[in-house]
Amino acid sequence: MEIIKRWLSDDIGVTIDPSDGGIERDFANGFAFALVMKHYNIQPDFDKFVNKHNPDVKLANFQRLQPSFRALNIRFDSHTANQLMTEEPGCAAALLGKLKVALDMPTGSKTRASTGKSSQKGSTSLLLQTNRLASKEKFRDMEEQTFDKTLRLKTADPKEYRMSHQLRAFEEEAIRQQYNAELGDAQARLEYETHLADSREAQRAKSKENRAYLDDWERQGWVNHAKNQAAKKERERRDLRVELSQQEKARRKRAMESDTAADEVVHGIDHFEESLRRIQDQTDADVPDDVLAQTSTETPDQFLAALTSKVPSGAALKKESELYMKKVQERRGEEALARKERDRRRRRVLVEQMRTHKDMEVKRREAMLSEKISRQSTEEQRIAEKLHAALEEKEVMRQARLRREQRYIALRQQQYVEVSAADARKYALMREDYQAQLANNRATLEEMERKEKAARSQKHYNACRGIADQIVDLAVKVCHYRAVTDSALVPPKQWREGAALFTA
């Protein structure tokens, strides 16, 4: 690009706008290309070029440039011309590069620098003479017609093009205002998102603090629960030991009662035998002396019979045994009753002792529980005070945040109203300016259309007047020929020449 700009400014003398898109704007109407062609004596009709940006002027300029580009073997069709007219970026620079290469091809840059301007013109004339396609009239006419037709088809309506060209400034202003509005909306949205992010961060920190407090409270609750469970297990173990000791005492008592009953049975049998011997001794002691004296004189049978008669009968012994057993049973019943009474008294004393021990244990537990409750109530009161202070602080922060948000909302609403009013005033002024300029442009366009219509009417009138004059001239010639030759028919050659005027 720098080489092309240096070539245009130093060798040809064409100044290019240094801003972005300047080369496209300078070469959009084709006049700058005509200057380059004129510098190399390639464009003989340079005086017909106009340096304006009207669509008709652009079409006419590029139609005149097309034969010169064709003579240089540079591809220049309607698509390229349309890109140049619409200021397509890079199109003008690319075409200038091709043009520079084509112009430098015959002699080279060094030869041109040494021989001067005359050598440039001579080499270009030589290039035009050696181009075979430039000498073919039929091909050239067909290509020019095709180029003109295609370019007019691709180019928009001149009225619409002029309208769009004149309204381009307003469209750019509308685009700029839309961009500023979108930028303002983006900034407002960014501020709102930043505010939301800060609010979420504050809420997240507060939630984290509350969660930590709840975790500590739950951890303390688990510790207290573990302590309560340990105390409960200790009480259960103590109660189990008491119950096991009572069961062991009951078992020992039952074993003692069994041993006592066995001893009583054994001692009862011995007592019975002792009583039986005592009765027998008493029976033996009651025998009179005369009986004992008589024994010595009596025979053994007699003595046995006498002794047998003195022995108590079996019924008497049975009755006496029954009486003795009854007494034993009564005594055992009395002993069992006394033993039960003793057991009842002992059980009552044991129950009283257990009740007293239980009452003492309950009192001890109540004292421990009351002490624990007092400690826990103190701690809970302290925690409740902290929680109440935290809730009050949270409420104060919430109220402050609400007031701050209300101020922000009111400020944004006020700013929005002010900006809307300013935009409305600015847009109203712009609309008035636009309406005024649009009215001026419409009047200008109407005047141009009126002039173009008058020019077309005059052109059509002149064409029709010329055709009518030719018809009248032809009729006069035919009448003169008939008057001179006295013939009603015109020769075919003259007839064809006359008809060719209307068919050409």
Buried (B, 14 or more C-beta within 10 A) or exposed (E): EEEBBEBBEEBBEBEBEEEEEBBBBBBBBBBBBBBBBBBBBBBEEBEEBBEEBBBBBBBBBBBBBBBBBBBBEBEBBBBBBBBBBBBBEEBBBEBBBBBBEBBBEBBEEEEBEEEEEEBBBBBBBEBBEEBEEBEEEEEBEEBBEEBBEBBEEBBBEBEEBBBEEBBEEBEEEEEEBEEEEEEEEEEEEEEEEEEEEEEEEEEEEEEEEEEEBEEEEEEEEEEEEEEEEEBEEEEEEEEEEBEEEEEEEEEEEEEEEEEEBEEBEEEBEEBBEEBBEEBEEEEEEEEEEEEEEEBEEEEEEEBEEBEEEEEEEEEEEEEBBEEBEEEBEEEBEEEEEEBEEEEEEEEEEEEEEEEEEEEEBEEEEEEEEEEBEEEEEEEEEEBEEEEEEBEEEEEEEEEEEEEEEEEEEEEEEEEEEEEEEEBEEEEEEBEEEBEEBBEEBEEEBEEBEEEEEEEEEEEEEEEEEEEEEEEEEBEEEBEEBEEEEEEEEBEEEEEEEBEEEEEE
